[in-house]
Amino acid sequence: MNAPVMLEQSGLPAANASAARGPKSVQEAAGQFEALLIAQLLKAARGEASGWMGTGEDTGDATASALAEEQFAQALAQNGGLGLSSQIVSSLSGASR
């Protein structure tokens, strides 16, 4: 069985290392926020029914769907998304001047 590689200082798995450090810029933070918002919209669109045909039987497809939604939301946000991240960045850069 493969154990995740641990980072020396944080004790977090290496895959989560970049998420643990947090955003380095306003642009990155705005992109992460937009990806989170898109993921929540996709989750709400999927609805509350779980399992095959809403029977309540969970066969792992809910986890796979949630992961796919998160990845899709991140891809959308990185490629322009809803345009929220650019609006946030321009708003915050205008307020800091």
Rosetta blueprint (number, residue, H / E / L):
1 M L
2 N L
3 A L
4 P L
5 V L
6 M E
7 L L
8 E L
9 Q L
10 S L
11 G L
12 L L
13 P E
14 A H
15 A H
16 N H
17 A H
18 S H
19 A H
20 A H
21 R H
22 G L
23 P L
24 K L
25 S L
26 V H
27 Q H
28 E H
29 A H
30 A H
31 G H
32 Q H
33 F H
34 E H
35 A H
36 L H
37 L H
38 I H
39 A H
40 Q H
41 L H
42 L H
43 K H
44 A H
45 A H
46 R H
47 G L
48 E L
49 A L
50 S L
51 G L
52 W H
53 M H
54 G H
55 T L
56 G L
57 E L
58 D L
59 T L
60 G L
61 D H
62 A H
63 T H
64 A H
65 S H
66 A H
67 L H
68 A H
69 E H
70 E H
71 Q H
72 F H
73 A H
74 Q H
75 A H
76 L H
77 A H
78 Q H
79 N L
80 G L
81 G L
82 L L
83 G L
84 L H
85 S H
86 S H
87 Q H
88 I H
89 V H
90 S H
91 S H
92 L H
93 S H
94 G H
95 A H
96 S H
97 R L
